[in-house]
């Protein structure tokens, strides 16, 4: 469950996974693998944006 105590950790985890997957795009030239990575990146970026907006609303980040 998302709350003030864990939102910053979730944001950090999403950012780490995004960075890892972006590096993986270079390593996996397979079309199907790249497509799966792009889908996961899209999901993570959408959630990251929502979590950052909520953290701003709670004044946990600028």
N, CA, C and O atoms as CSV, one atom per row, in Angstrom:
chain,resi,resn,atom,element,x,y,z
A,1,UNK,N,N,0.837,-1.180,0.000
A,1,UNK,CA,C,0.000,0.000,0.000
A,1,UNK,C,C,0.881,1.243,0.000
A,1,UNK,O,O,1.891,1.304,0.701
A,2,UNK,N,N,0.498,2.198,-0.770
A,2,UNK,CA,C,1.241,3.440,-0.893
A,2,UNK,C,C,0.929,4.359,0.276
A,2,UNK,O,O,-0.236,4.640,0.558
A,3,UNK,N,N,1.971,4.826,0.957
A,3,UNK,CA,C,1.779,5.788,2.034
A,3,UNK,C,C,3.016,6.679,2.148
A,3,UNK,O,O,3.992,6.495,1.419
A,4,UNK,N,N,2.969,7.630,3.053
A,4,UNK,CA,C,4.066,8.588,3.195
A,4,UNK,C,C,5.376,7.917,3.584
A,4,UNK,O,O,6.451,8.413,3.248
A,5,UNK,N,N,5.292,6.797,4.288
A,5,UNK,CA,C,6.492,6.137,4.763
A,5,UNK,C,C,7.236,5.374,3.659
A,5,UNK,O,O,8.456,5.231,3.731
A,6,UNK,N,N,6.522,4.888,2.647
A,6,UNK,CA,C,7.191,4.066,1.645
A,6,UNK,C,C,7.252,4.659,0.242
A,6,UNK,O,O,7.864,4.060,-0.642
A,7,UNK,N,N,6.645,5.801,0.014
A,7,UNK,CA,C,6.580,6.342,-1.348
A,7,UNK,C,C,7.968,6.708,-1.887
A,7,UNK,O,O,8.244,6.484,-3.066
A,8,UNK,N,N,8.831,7.258,-1.057
A,8,UNK,CA,C,10.159,7.641,-1.537
A,8,UNK,C,C,10.978,6.406,-1.913
A,8,UNK,O,O,11.755,6.448,-2.868
A,9,UNK,N,N,10.816,5.325,-1.186
A,9,UNK,CA,C,11.493,4.080,-1.527
A,9,UNK,C,C,10.993,3.502,-2.838
A,9,UNK,O,O,11.772,2.994,-3.645
A,10,UNK,N,N,9.690,3.585,-3.041
A,10,UNK,CA,C,9.107,3.098,-4.288
A,10,UNK,C,C,9.622,3.927,-5.465
A,10,UNK,O,O,9.953,3.379,-6.517
A,11,UNK,N,N,9.686,5.231,-5.288
A,11,UNK,CA,C,10.204,6.112,-6.338
A,11,UNK,C,C,11.644,5.740,-6.668
A,11,UNK,O,O,12.000,5.632,-7.842
A,12,UNK,N,N,12.466,5.545,-5.662
A,12,UNK,CA,C,13.874,5.179,-5.869
A,12,UNK,C,C,13.988,3.839,-6.587
A,12,UNK,O,O,14.815,3.688,-7.487
A,13,UNK,N,N,13.171,2.867,-6.200
A,13,UNK,CA,C,13.206,1.556,-6.853
A,13,UNK,C,C,12.795,1.640,-8.317
A,13,UNK,O,O,13.389,0.985,-9.173
A,14,UNK,N,N,11.786,2.440,-8.601
A,14,UNK,CA,C,11.355,2.620,-9.994
A,14,UNK,C,C,12.474,3.256,-10.811
A,14,UNK,O,O,12.739,2.832,-11.935
A,15,UNK,N,N,13.130,4.269,-10.253
A,15,UNK,CA,C,14.205,4.932,-10.980
A,15,UNK,C,C,15.357,3.970,-11.262
A,15,UNK,O,O,15.923,3.982,-12.355
A,16,UNK,N,N,15.703,3.142,-10.286
A,16,UNK,CA,C,16.778,2.160,-10.482
A,16,UNK,C,C,16.411,1.167,-11.578
A,16,UNK,O,O,17.238,0.849,-12.434
A,17,UNK,N,N,15.183,0.680,-11.554
A,17,UNK,CA,C,14.768,-0.289,-12.564
A,17,UNK,C,C,14.729,0.333,-13.949
A,17,UNK,O,O,15.096,-0.314,-14.930
A,18,UNK,N,N,14.286,1.589,-14.041
A,18,UNK,CA,C,14.264,2.291,-15.328
A,18,UNK,C,C,15.678,2.400,-15.888
A,18,UNK,O,O,15.903,2.122,-17.066
A,19,UNK,N,N,16.627,2.802,-15.052
A,19,UNK,CA,C,18.019,2.923,-15.503
A,19,UNK,C,C,18.559,1.577,-15.975
A,19,UNK,O,O,19.237,1.500,-16.999
A,20,UNK,N,N,18.260,0.528,-15.234
A,20,UNK,CA,C,18.730,-0.806,-15.580
A,20,UNK,C,C,18.145,-1.267,-16.914
A,20,UNK,O,O,18.858,-1.829,-17.746
A,21,UNK,N,N,16.861,-1.034,-17.115
A,21,UNK,CA,C,16.218,-1.447,-18.357
A,21,UNK,C,C,16.706,-0.639,-19.552
A,21,UNK,O,O,16.847,-1.181,-20.648
A,22,UNK,N,N,16.965,0.649,-19.356
A,22,UNK,CA,C,17.475,1.472,-20.449
A,22,UNK,C,C,18.839,0.967,-20.908
A,22,UNK,O,O,19.131,0.971,-22.104
A,23,UNK,N,N,19.664,0.539,-19.977
A,23,UNK,CA,C,20.956,-0.058,-20.341
A,23,UNK,C,C,20.745,-1.380,-21.063
A,23,UNK,O,O,21.495,-1.720,-21.978
A,24,UNK,N,N,19.725,-2.122,-20.652
A,24,UNK,CA,C,19.427,-3.403,-21.266
A,24,UNK,C,C,18.990,-3.291,-22.711
A,24,UNK,O,O,19.183,-4.229,-23.484
A,25,UNK,N,N,18.412,-2.179,-23.090
A,25,UNK,CA,C,17.984,-1.993,-24.483
A,25,UNK,C,C,19.155,-2.091,-25.444
A,25,UNK,O,O,19.005,-2.573,-26.566
A,26,UNK,N,N,20.312,-1.636,-25.009
A,26,UNK,CA,C,21.505,-1.676,-25.852
A,26,UNK,C,C,22.020,-3.113,-25.978
A,26,UNK,O,O,22.540,-3.510,-27.020
A,27,UNK,N,N,21.869,-3.874,-24.911
A,27,UNK,CA,C,22.417,-5.220,-24.874
A,27,UNK,C,C,21.549,-6.260,-25.593
A,27,UNK,O,O,22.058,-7.309,-25.988
A,28,UNK,N,N,20.267,-5.994,-25.767
A,28,UNK,CA,C,19.352,-6.971,-26.356
A,28,UNK,C,C,18.799,-6.459,-27.681
A,28,UNK,O,O,17.807,-5.731,-27.700
A,29,UNK,N,N,19.432,-6.833,-28.780
A,29,UNK,CA,C,18.954,-6.362,-30.088
A,29,UNK,C,C,17.691,-7.078,-30.573
A,29,UNK,O,O,17.103,-6.666,-31.573
A,30,UNK,N,N,17.265,-8.137,-29.890
A,30,UNK,CA,C,16.081,-8.894,-30.276
A,30,UNK,C,C,14.843,-7.996,-30.230
A,30,UNK,O,O,14.617,-7.291,-29.246
A,31,UNK,N,N,14.055,-8.026,-31.286
A,31,UNK,CA,C,12.866,-7.171,-31.412
A,31,UNK,C,C,11.860,-7.459,-30.299
A,31,UNK,O,O,11.289,-6.533,-29.723
A,32,UNK,N,N,11.644,-8.721,-29.999
A,32,UNK,CA,C,10.647,-9.089,-28.986
A,32,UNK,C,C,11.097,-8.674,-27.586
A,32,UNK,O,O,10.296,-8.205,-26.778
A,33,UNK,N,N,12.365,-8.851,-27.318
A,33,UNK,CA,C,12.899,-8.445,-26.017
A,33,UNK,C,C,12.827,-6.931,-25.870
A,33,UNK,O,O,12.429,-6.424,-24.821
A,34,UNK,N,N,13.207,-6.218,-26.907
A,34,UNK,CA,C,13.164,-4.752,-26.874
A,34,UNK,C,C,11.730,-4.269,-26.670
A,34,UNK,O,O,11.497,-3.305,-25.941
A,35,UNK,N,N,10.771,-4.933,-27.308
A,35,UNK,CA,C,9.370,-4.552,-27.151
A,35,UNK,C,C,8.915,-4.740,-25.708
A,35,UNK,O,O,8.236,-3.877,-25.151
A,36,UNK,N,N,9.282,-5.852,-25.111
A,36,UNK,CA,C,8.922,-6.110,-23.714
A,36,UNK,C,C,9.564,-5.081,-22.783
A,36,UNK,O,O,8.934,-4.614,-21.834
A,37,UNK,N,N,10.807,-4.736,-23.058
A,37,UNK,CA,C,11.493,-3.731,-22.240
A,37,UNK,C,C,10.808,-2.382,-22.377
A,37,UNK,O,O,10.624,-1.679,-21.383
A,38,UNK,N,N,10.429,-2.012,-23.591
A,38,UNK,CA,C,9.733,-0.731,-23.804
A,38,UNK,C,C,8.392,-0.701,-23.065
A,38,UNK,O,O,8.019,0.325,-22.496
A,39,UNK,N,N,7.683,-1.804,-23.074
A,39,UNK,CA,C,6.404,-1.864,-22.357
A,39,UNK,C,C,6.614,-1.686,-20.855
A,39,UNK,O,O,5.873,-0.951,-20.201
A,40,UNK,N,N,7.622,-2.358,-20.315
A,40,UNK,CA,C,7.908,-2.238,-18.880
A,40,UNK,C,C,8.358,-0.819,-18.552
A,40,UNK,O,O,7.956,-0.267,-17.527
A,41,UNK,N,N,9.180,-0.226,-19.399
A,41,UNK,CA,C,9.613,1.159,-19.173
A,41,UNK,C,C,8.429,2.114,-19.168
A,41,UNK,O,O,8.357,3.018,-18.335
A,42,UNK,N,N,7.518,1.916,-20.080
A,42,UNK,CA,C,6.325,2.764,-20.140
A,42,UNK,C,C,5.526,2.650,-18.847
A,42,UNK,O,O,5.106,3.660,-18.282
A,43,UNK,N,N,5.319,1.432,-18.382
A,43,UNK,CA,C,4.593,1.192,-17.134
A,43,UNK,C,C,5.301,1.873,-15.957
A,43,UNK,O,O,4.660,2.551,-15.154
A,44,UNK,N,N,6.615,1.692,-15.858
A,44,UNK,CA,C,7.370,2.267,-14.747
A,44,UNK,C,C,7.361,3.792,-14.785
A,44,UNK,O,O,7.201,4.440,-13.751
A,45,UNK,N,N,7.531,4.359,-15.963
A,45,UNK,CA,C,7.542,5.825,-16.086
A,45,UNK,C,C,6.187,6.424,-15.719
A,45,UNK,O,O,6.124,7.463,-15.062
A,46,UNK,N,N,5.116,5.779,-16.136
A,46,UNK,CA,C,3.776,6.261,-15.778
A,46,UNK,C,C,3.580,6.231,-14.263
A,46,UNK,O,O,3.117,7.204,-13.668
A,47,UNK,N,N,3.934,5.115,-13.654
A,47,UNK,CA,C,3.786,5.005,-12.206
A,47,UNK,C,C,4.716,5.964,-11.470
A,47,UNK,O,O,4.331,6.565,-10.467
A,48,UNK,N,N,5.932,6.104,-11.968
A,48,UNK,CA,C,6.883,7.017,-11.343
A,48,UNK,C,C,6.322,8.437,-11.338
A,48,UNK,O,O,6.422,9.142,-10.334
A,49,UNK,N,N,5.740,8.853,-12.442
A,49,UNK,CA,C,5.150,10.186,-12.518
A,49,UNK,C,C,4.040,10.347,-11.482
A,49,UNK,O,O,3.976,11.359,-10.784
A,50,UNK,N,N,3.170,9.346,-11.385
A,50,UNK,CA,C,2.067,9.410,-10.421
A,50,UNK,C,C,2.591,9.463,-8.979
A,50,UNK,O,O,2.097,10.235,-8.157
A,51,UNK,N,N,3.588,8.640,-8.691
A,51,UNK,CA,C,4.146,8.616,-7.333
A,51,UNK,C,C,4.851,9.931,-6.997
A,51,UNK,O,O,4.764,10.417,-5.870
A,52,UNK,N,N,5.546,10.498,-7.976
A,52,UNK,CA,C,6.204,11.780,-7.731
A,52,UNK,C,C,5.180,12.889,-7.498
A,52,UNK,O,O,5.389,13.757,-6.650
A,53,UNK,N,N,4.092,12.865,-8.233
A,53,UNK,CA,C,3.038,13.860,-8.025
A,53,UNK,C,C,2.437,13.720,-6.624
A,53,UNK,O,O,2.178,14.723,-5.960
A,54,UNK,N,N,2.217,12.488,-6.176
A,54,UNK,CA,C,1.672,12.270,-4.839
A,54,UNK,C,C,2.658,12.707,-3.772
A,54,UNK,O,O,2.264,13.303,-2.770
A,55,UNK,N,N,3.938,12.417,-3.976
A,55,UNK,CA,C,4.962,12.839,-3.022
A,55,UNK,C,C,5.034,14.366,-2.939
A,55,UNK,O,O,5.243,14.927,-1.863
A,56,UNK,N,N,4.861,15.024,-4.071
A,56,UNK,CA,C,4.823,16.503,-4.064
A,56,UNK,C,C,3.601,17.002,-3.302
A,56,UNK,O,O,3.687,17.978,-2.557
A,57,UNK,N,N,2.487,16.349,-3.484
A,57,UNK,CA,C,1.267,16.742,-2.776
A,57,UNK,C,C,1.450,16.589,-1.267
A,57,UNK,O,O,0.930,17.390,-0.491
A,58,UNK,N,N,2.178,15.576,-0.862
A,58,UNK,CA,C,2.470,15.367,0.564
A,58,UNK,C,C,3.665,16.198,1.018
A,58,UNK,O,O,4.063,16.139,2.181
A,59,UNK,N,N,4.244,16.984,0.083
A,59,UNK,CA,C,5.404,17.855,0.355
A,59,UNK,C,C,6.616,17.071,0.851
A,59,UNK,O,O,7.358,17.524,1.722
A,60,UNK,N,N,6.798,15.882,0.273
A,60,UNK,CA,C,7.956,15.064,0.607
A,60,UNK,C,C,9.127,15.339,-0.332
A,60,UNK,O,O,10.282,15.098,0.021
A,61,UNK,N,N,8.823,15.849,-1.537
A,61,UNK,CA,C,9.851,16.259,-2.500
A,61,UNK,C,C,9.440,17.607,-3.080
A,61,UNK,O,O,8.294,18.036,-2.947
A,62,UNK,N,N,10.397,18.261,-3.724
A,62,UNK,CA,C,10.131,19.568,-4.335
A,62,UNK,C,C,9.594,19.414,-5.731
A,62,UNK,O,O,9.313,20.410,-6.397
